[in-house]
Amino acid sequence: MEVEIRRARHAAYLRLAAAHAGPLGPALLGHPELAPLYSKAYAACGGAEGLPCAG
């Protein structure tokens, strides 16, 4: 039972991390067709404070 809980929690953490992985997140969640858009989205980033592409 404890192993199942740990596995479910680990899977939830992986989904959460993927959802917050920037433009690549949807690709990690099962939409690989969106992966090529990463570089285009990163290039269009305005560089707002707190974003990976900031200044």
C-alpha positions in Angstrom: 0.0 0.0 0.0 2.8 2.5 0.9 4.6 1.7 -2.3 1.5 2.5 -4.4 1.1 5.8 -2.5 4.7 6.8 -3.2 4.4 5.9 -6.9 1.2 7.9 -7.3 2.8 10.9 -5.5 5.9 10.6 -7.7 3.7 10.6 -10.8 1.8 13.6 -9.6 5.0 15.5 -8.9 6.3 14.7 -12.4 3.1 15.9 -14.0 3.3 19.1 -11.9 6.9 19.7 -13.0 6.0 19.1 -16.6 3.1 21.6 -16.4 5.4 24.2 -15.1 8.2 23.5 -17.6 7.5 26.5 -19.7 6.7 26.1 -23.4 8.0 22.6 -23.4 5.5 21.6 -20.6 2.6 20.5 -23.0 5.0 18.3 -24.9 6.1 16.6 -21.7 2.4 16.1 -20.9 1.7 14.1 -24.1 1.7 16.7 -26.9 5.0 16.2 -28.7 3.7 18.3 -31.6 4.2 21.3 -29.4 7.9 20.6 -28.7 9.3 22.3 -31.8 7.6 25.5 -30.8 9.9 25.9 -27.8 12.6 27.9 -29.5 10.1 30.2 -31.2 8.3 30.8 -27.9 11.6 31.4 -26.1 12.7 33.9 -28.8 9.4 35.8 -28.5 9.8 36.1 -24.7 9.9 39.7 -23.6 12.3 39.0 -20.8 9.9 39.9 -17.9 11.4 39.6 -14.5 11.0 36.1 -13.1 11.0 34.3 -16.4 13.8 32.0 -17.6 14.4 34.4 -20.6 14.7 37.5 -18.4 17.5 39.8 -19.5 
